[in-house]
Amino acid sequence: MAANKEKPAAEKDKAEAAPAAGGGHMKLIVIAVVAVLLAMGLAGGGVFWFMQHAHSGKAAPKLPEKALYYAMDPPFTVTMTDPQSGNLRYMQAALTVMTRHAKVVEDLKSYDPELRNNLNQLFSSFTPDQVVSAAGREMLERRALAEINRVLAAETGRKNACEEVLFTAFVVQ
């Protein structure tokens, strides 16, 4: 009988050891799952942080402001000398300036007399032959834009305040 008593004790030890061994495996599985979830959470958080800081480091592309136009009225009328005949000819040009800032439109109004004076001198320095072609008018537009921006930069400190000069009417006779 002593053998019978030991057998149940040995079976009891095995029965008690089995749940302990199974519990050990279960602990490892739980730890592994928690570690994987923690790693995924850290990775996701890292990606989120990186994306937020990557976008905040660069300014979002800014859409340009709406174009504003200032018509320099009345139209410019200048005399030009025809180099072949020496006769006087006339050029009349209606000019509109494009900018994207309301303050620049106010500056154009404020400095209109100086701008008109300088543009009259510029326009009369050309010959009729230079301005009758499309290329000549484009050159005149570029030079007028440069002069307008030069005056505004000198008076207000704004550089390249205007983007474009448009001839809305142009006649040479």
Backbone hydrogen bonds, N-H to C=O, Kabsch-Sander energy under -0.5 kcal/mol:
donor,donor_aa,acceptor,acceptor_aa,energy
5,K,1,M,-2.3
6,E,2,A,-1.8
7,K,3,A,-1.8
9,A,5,K,-1.4
10,A,6,E,-2.8
11,E,7,K,-2.5
12,K,8,P,-2.3
13,D,9,A,-2.3
14,K,10,A,-2.2
15,A,11,E,-2.6
16,E,12,K,-2.4
17,A,13,D,-2.3
18,A,14,K,-2.1
20,A,16,E,-1.2
21,A,17,A,-2.7
22,G,18,A,-2.5
23,G,19,P,-2.6
24,G,20,A,-1.6
25,H,21,A,-1.5
26,M,22,G,-2.0
27,K,23,G,-2.2
28,L,24,G,-1.8
29,I,25,H,-2.2
30,V,26,M,-2.5
31,I,27,K,-2.7
32,A,28,L,-2.6
33,V,29,I,-2.6
34,V,30,V,-2.6
35,A,31,I,-2.6
36,V,32,A,-2.6
37,L,33,V,-2.7
38,L,34,V,-2.6
39,A,35,A,-2.6
40,M,36,V,-2.5
41,G,37,L,-2.5
42,L,38,L,-2.6
43,A,39,A,-2.5
44,G,40,M,-2.7
45,G,41,G,-2.6
46,G,42,L,-2.5
47,V,43,A,-2.4
48,F,44,G,-2.5
49,W,45,G,-2.7
50,F,46,G,-2.7
51,M,47,V,-2.6
52,Q,48,F,-2.3
53,H,49,W,-2.5
54,A,50,F,-2.7
55,H,51,M,-1.8
56,S,52,Q,-1.8
57,G,53,H,-1.6
58,K,54,A,-0.8
63,L,61,P,-0.5
68,L,99,T,-3.5
70,Y,97,V,-2.6
72,M,70,Y,-0.6
72,M,95,L,-2.8
73,D,71,A,-1.5
76,F,93,A,-2.9
78,V,91,M,-2.7
80,M,89,R,-3.4
82,D,80,M,-0.5
82,D,87,N,-3.3
86,G,82,D,-2.8
89,R,80,M,-3.7
91,M,78,V,-2.6
92,Q,171,V,-3.1
93,A,76,F,-2.6
94,A,169,A,-2.5
95,L,72,M,-0.6
95,L,93,A,-0.5
96,T,166,L,-2.6
97,V,70,Y,-2.9
98,M,164,E,-2.8
99,T,68,L,-2.6
100,R,161,A,-0.5
104,V,101,H,-0.6
105,V,101,H,-1.3
106,E,102,A,-1.8
107,D,103,K,-2.2
108,L,104,V,-2.8
109,K,105,V,-1.9
110,S,106,E,-2.4
111,Y,107,D,-2.5
112,D,109,K,-1.0
115,L,111,Y,-2.6
116,R,112,D,-3.1
117,N,113,P,-2.2
118,N,114,E,-2.4
119,L,115,L,-2.7
120,N,116,R,-2.6
121,Q,117,N,-2.0
122,L,118,N,-2.2
123,F,119,L,-3.1
124,S,120,N,-2.2
125,S,121,Q,-0.8
125,S,122,L,-0.9
126,F,123,F,-1.2
130,Q,127,T,-0.8
131,V,127,T,-1.1
132,V,128,P,-1.1
137,R,133,S,-2.2
138,E,134,A,-2.3
139,M,135,A,-2.1
140,L,136,G,-2.3
141,E,137,R,-2.5
142,R,138,E,-2.3
143,R,139,M,-2.5
144,A,140,L,-2.5
145,L,141,E,-2.7
146,A,142,R,-2.4
147,E,143,R,-2.1
148,I,144,A,-2.6
149,N,145,L,-2.7
150,R,146,A,-2.1
151,V,147,E,-2.4
152,L,148,I,-2.4
153,A,149,N,-2.2
154,A,150,R,-2.2
155,E,151,V,-2.4
156,T,152,L,-3.0
157,G,152,L,-0.7
157,G,153,A,-1.2
158,R,152,L,-0.8
159,K,157,G,-0.5
163,E,98,M,-2.8
164,E,98,M,-1.4
166,L,96,T,-3.2
168,T,94,A,-2.2
168,T,166,L,-0.8
169,A,94,A,-1.1
171,V,92,Q,-3.0
173,Q,90,Y,-2.7
